[in-house]
Amino acid sequence: MENVAAYFVQCMFNAVKNTHILHLQATGPGSYATHVALGEFYPALDELTDTFAESYQGKYGIITGYTDEYELPTAPLQYLIGVSEEVDMCRAELPQDSELQNILDEIKSLCDQTIYKLRFLS
């Protein structure tokens, strides 16, 4: 279970880094809306991921087993859909404690809101 926690936390922090890069690289038609949507997303995801990690560690101990894997960002909408799918994939393998699952729900909601903004407001 600990390796899933490390994978999830690292994946979310990588998403923070990637969406920050995509935020800075937004150009062309719809770029302002993309810039703003991602500018709201990455700091919120950073905070929620930190909250998840600290809460997990408070209950289960320090997360270990992080790796150096890193994925370069792609198109913002497709990338956010992928982040949302990662949350779904990890959810069943992570502890089912309601407080941790609630944080996962908040991350999913953040993803859904940002996907909406990228899909319909850009």
C-alpha positions as CSV (number, residue, x, y, z in Angstrom):
1,M,0.0,0.0,0.0
2,E,2.9,2.4,0.7
3,N,4.2,2.2,-2.9
4,V,0.8,3.1,-4.2
5,A,0.8,6.2,-1.9
6,A,4.3,7.2,-3.1
7,Y,3.2,6.7,-6.7
8,F,0.0,8.7,-6.2
9,V,1.7,11.6,-4.4
10,Q,4.6,11.8,-6.9
11,C,2.1,11.6,-9.8
12,M,0.1,14.5,-8.4
13,F,3.2,16.6,-7.7
14,N,4.4,15.9,-11.2
15,A,1.0,17.1,-12.4
16,V,1.5,20.3,-10.4
17,K,4.9,20.9,-12.2
18,N,3.5,19.9,-15.6
19,T,0.4,22.1,-15.4
20,H,2.5,25.0,-14.2
21,I,4.6,24.6,-17.3
22,L,1.5,24.3,-19.5
23,H,0.2,27.5,-17.8
24,L,3.3,29.4,-18.8
25,Q,3.4,28.0,-22.3
26,A,-0.3,28.8,-23.2
27,T,-0.4,30.6,-26.5
28,G,-2.8,31.1,-29.4
29,P,-6.6,31.1,-29.5
30,G,-8.1,30.4,-26.1
31,S,-4.7,30.7,-24.4
32,Y,-5.9,33.3,-21.9
33,A,-8.6,31.0,-20.6
34,T,-6.2,28.1,-20.5
35,H,-3.6,30.2,-18.7
36,V,-6.1,31.3,-16.1
37,A,-7.7,27.8,-15.6
38,L,-4.3,26.2,-15.2
39,G,-3.1,29.1,-13.0
40,E,-5.9,28.2,-10.6
41,F,-5.4,24.4,-10.9
42,Y,-1.7,23.8,-10.1
43,P,-1.5,25.7,-6.7
44,A,-4.8,24.1,-5.6
45,L,-3.5,20.6,-6.6
46,D,-0.3,21.3,-4.8
47,E,-2.1,22.1,-1.6
48,L,-4.5,19.1,-1.8
49,T,-1.6,16.8,-2.6
50,D,0.3,18.1,0.4
51,T,-2.8,17.7,2.6
52,F,-3.2,14.1,1.4
53,A,0.4,13.2,2.0
54,E,0.5,14.7,5.5
55,S,-2.9,13.1,6.4
56,Y,-1.7,9.7,5.1
57,Q,1.6,10.0,7.0
58,G,-0.2,11.0,10.2
59,K,-2.1,7.7,10.0
60,Y,0.2,5.3,8.3
61,G,3.7,6.6,8.7
62,I,6.2,8.4,6.3
63,I,5.7,7.6,2.6
64,T,8.8,6.2,1.1
65,G,9.7,4.7,-2.3
66,Y,9.5,7.8,-4.5
67,T,11.1,7.4,-7.9
68,D,12.7,9.8,-10.4
69,E,10.1,9.2,-13.1
70,Y,8.9,12.3,-14.8
71,E,6.5,12.8,-17.8
72,L,6.7,15.9,-20.0
73,P,3.4,17.7,-20.4
74,T,1.2,17.3,-23.4
75,A,-1.9,19.3,-24.5
76,P,-3.7,20.7,-21.4
77,L,-7.1,19.2,-21.8
78,Q,-5.8,15.7,-22.5
79,Y,-3.3,16.0,-19.7
80,L,-6.0,16.9,-17.2
81,I,-8.1,14.0,-18.3
82,G,-5.2,11.8,-17.7
83,V,-4.6,13.2,-14.2
84,S,-8.2,12.6,-13.4
85,E,-7.9,9.0,-14.6
86,E,-4.8,8.5,-12.4
87,V,-6.8,9.5,-9.4
88,D,-9.5,7.0,-10.3
89,M,-6.9,4.2,-10.8
90,C,-5.2,4.8,-7.5
91,R,-8.3,5.4,-5.4
92,A,-9.1,1.7,-5.0
93,E,-5.6,0.8,-3.9
94,L,-5.2,3.7,-1.4
95,P,-6.6,3.4,2.1
96,Q,-10.4,3.7,2.2
97,D,-10.4,6.0,5.3
98,S,-13.1,8.6,4.7
99,E,-10.8,11.5,5.4
100,L,-8.3,10.4,2.7
101,Q,-11.1,9.5,0.3
102,N,-12.5,13.0,0.9
103,I,-9.3,14.6,-0.2
104,L,-9.3,12.4,-3.3
105,D,-12.9,13.6,-4.0
106,E,-11.6,17.2,-3.8
107,I,-8.8,16.4,-6.2
108,K,-11.3,14.9,-8.6
109,S,-13.6,17.9,-8.3
110,L,-10.7,20.2,-9.0
111,C,-9.8,18.1,-12.1
112,D,-13.5,18.1,-13.3
113,Q,-13.8,21.9,-12.9
114,T,-10.6,22.5,-14.8
115,I,-11.5,20.1,-17.5
116,Y,-14.8,22.0,-17.9
117,K,-12.9,25.3,-18.1
118,L,-10.5,23.9,-20.7
119,R,-13.1,22.2,-22.7
120,F,-15.8,24.9,-22.8
121,L,-14.2,28.2,-21.9
122,S,-11.0,28.1,-23.9
